[in-house]
Amino acid sequence: MIKRLLIVGFGSIGKRHARVVRKILPRVEIIVLRHQSCDDTLNYDIYHCVTSFKDAIKLKPQLAVIANPATYHLNISLLLANAGVHLFIEKPISNSAKGISSLIKVCKKKNLKLMIGYNLRFLNSLQKFRKFIISKALGEALSVRAEIGQYLPSWRPNFDYQNSVSAKKELGGGVLLELSHDIDYLTWLFGDIIWVNGILEKNSKLKINVEDTAYLTMGFKSKYNKNVVSANLNMDFIRHDIARNCTVICTKGTLRWNAILGTIEVFKKQTNKWEILFQDKKDPDSSYQEEWKHFIKCINNNISPKVTGQDGLRVIQIIDSLRKSAKNNKTLFMKKLNTKSKFLII
């Protein structure tokens, strides 16, 4: 049983995890590790707030949530893993692939659970969307169109976007890292990526030093499809309407998932119209609650999480490769060597 939990970083996502965990584990003692004032922890039923790792580890947490900027994830995670603490790392696992394999090895050696916070996988609507694709009710998937976008200054209305993680390269900002949920769920839906091509741009006048727009094309190959599925993914910080959706063109019709509305729609060539297959209830915390229930179950029953450290590494490898593709204006193909994926420019 988890009796004491550490949250590293207490920004908006750290606060959300504190609120959600309190519902799942009402008796857990929550410790917060941060370098700022602890005044805003008072409304979250926090057991203790500390400002150094040494003080945090003295309190003997069994599980830690890593919710500080991505560029700091690996250092604190390795310290905690070596101290025998289970890890829930908010996405992305890091800002580059360097050092991630070492963390995975430490967790495996010490039999620690390591899960990455790609909570979209726990959305009921996306789970049903995946099952529908796998069932081939509309035949083989042929092509995919996906998009994710929201105007950065509107993300956190009471916070200056220029000071946010999203806006700063040194903290792991930019659309590729901040919106990497969508790269993760596409690999979950369609399998291994065998090639990538990326265009990264800063199109707006936002005061940020990272890309605000990405135009990505990727090729997927999985056991569910005979053919390679090509997917276009557009990501941005600049659109004023909020969008997160995925359209899958199949041999017998088209499927469409809208994460904002929680809907799955189908267009069948027989009826020549769109029909709603499923609509979920609107609850912004539901996916976080489900991922936490799952992770606690993994710890208590010694089972592997649905979103592993290796999944987190794979997303970062894809992002690193998309950056190389954009820089070199070339497609990058994946080649498997000794079961480890590497990307080669051709």
Phi, psi and omega in degrees: 000137178277117180253335183220128185233139179251133173248118179265112185094136183224047172278205185299319182285326176296319178294320178298316179296322178299318181292317182290315181299322180300326178286322182282319181235079187299337183259359183293144176268118184260127176251140176245130174248118180206165180258358180260183178298149180266007186301322185277011175268353187296331183272007185241018177052055182271133179291315181201145176240128183232164182240010177218150178299321181303315179291325180294315185289335176298333182277359173056059175291148177264336185218141179232141172257121180264104186233022175270179181303148187302327182293345180254359185301310189294316183301310181289326180294319179295320178298316182289320179297317178294339176270003176083031183254130174297150187234129168246109184255121176298148180294150346283165182298329176195181178264354174207167184285342184300124175091348183294319180300325179296319178296316179300319180295318179297315180297320179294316181298322183265006180056046178259146177274131179235118181231143179255139189279057172270081189289344180301331180297342182259006172287130180302319182294320180288325177297317178292324177300316179297316180298322180293321178294314182295325181292341182058035178299333176250020180086198182289140171288135182247319186206152185227139173235121180227151177210151176215129180195147174196144180293120188306315180298341181268354181301308182234087189304330183263015183225137180291115184302331182296336180262006183276160174303320184301330187270350191240125178300320183292348178251001180093031181276189183097156186294326183298314181279315184292330181250027184291350172313318189284331172291319180296312185291329177294321176292326178293323180283321193240356172098201186292138175275130180251344172203155179221154174213131185226147170233123181244135183218158167244101187265338187264179174259016177300142182274076181224158180246032180226170178291139176254356182214140176223132174247110189240141172231133184221148177251128183245142174225122179223172180291346182273346182232136176287326184260165172283129179264121178268136181231135170258131178231119176254131182231140178202161174253010196245344183280142185273338170271153180266129182222137167207107183209166181213128178245128181244117179270120183244173184293334184245008181160192184229139176251146180219125178248131177239109183291328182292318180271344182071032186246152168237127179238155179228140174243110180260138182293337180292319184265339179060036177205162178277138177230139177279120178273326185202143173220124183270160174286146179278113177211103185297343181261353189300315182292325178291320178297317181292321179292326178289319176301318180296315184293319177298320177298320179299317180292313184292329184250007178054054177238160184282138177294158178289334179239099189269172173300325179295324175296318178296320177296318181301317179298318180293322176299320178295316179297315177303320181289324176295323177296317179295320179299314181295320181294320184264355181055045181221156173281140177250129179255142179272136175232130181270124179233117179055042178066003177252129185279133175229151181253134182239134176277132175231000000 
